[in-house]
């Protein structure tokens, strides 16, 4: 499965500054490999799409509390009905679920 028109949300810790943001980079391959199709800053509290392309994985850094990934289409559009993948604070790589 791929993140198609990825929706991402970032959550704040109660003490986190509103000015904080996470940086995300989109990759064509699993485990943040393959070609990159850009990098962007995502502010805390953001729920939206990172563009019209698809991605197999996304590298993130600077996440203050957690970051949630939603696969576009059906009941998960606009960050609804539960995230497809949730990661905690810090940095890492999120690969789209199999399927």
N, C-alpha and C positions, 0 to 999 in steps of 0.2 A: 504494500500500500504506500501511497505517497501523501504528503501534505499538499493538497491542491488548493490554491488560493488560501493560504494558511491564515487562520485567525489566531491571534496570540493575546493573552492577557497577562499582566504582571500585577502582583499584589503587594501592598505596603505592610511593613511592620508598623505597629502603633507609633513607634518612635522615629520612623524613617522620615526623611525630608521629602517634601513633594517635588523637589528639584531632581531627585534621583532618577536614573533611567538605566535600562539594560541595553547592551549592544547585541544584536543578533546577525548572524551570517548564514546564508542559505547555501546548501550544497546539493549537487545532483546525485551523489552516492551516499550509501549508508555510512554510519560512523564518521560523518563529517569529512568525507573523501570526495574526490572527483571535482568537477568544475564548480566554481562559486558564481552565484548570480547576484551578488551584492551584499552589502552590509548596511545596517541602519540602527539608529538609536530608537528604542521603544520606551516612552515615558511610563512611569508607574501609573496604574489605573487604566492603561490603554486597553481597548478591545477593538481590534480591527484587523484588516488584511495587510499583508506585506507585498501585495501586488498580484498580478494575474498568472504568475508562473507556478510551477509545482516544484516540490523539493522532497528529496528522500530523507534529508536530515538537516538540522539547524544547530549551529554552535551559538551559545549564549554566554554572556559574562556580565558581571555587575548586577545580578538579580538581587534585590534587597530582601525578599521574603520567599516568593515562589513565582514560577512562570507556568502558564497553562497553554497547551497547544490543542487546537480544534481542527478537525478535518472538514473542509467546506463541503456543503451539500447536505440535503436532508435536514434532520432535526438539530444539527450542530452549527448551522449558520449563525452568525452574530453572537458567538460565545454562549450558546444555550445548550441545555440538556447534558451537561457534564463534559469535561475535557477528555480528549482522546489520550492525552499524556500530560502529567504534571511533574515538574521538577522543583526542587528546593532552592534555597538561596545560593548565590555564588556563581560558578561557571561550570559549563559542561557541554555535552553534545546530546541532542535528542534525535533519535531515529524513528521514523514513522512506524506505527505498529504493522505487523504482518497482516496480510489479508487482501 
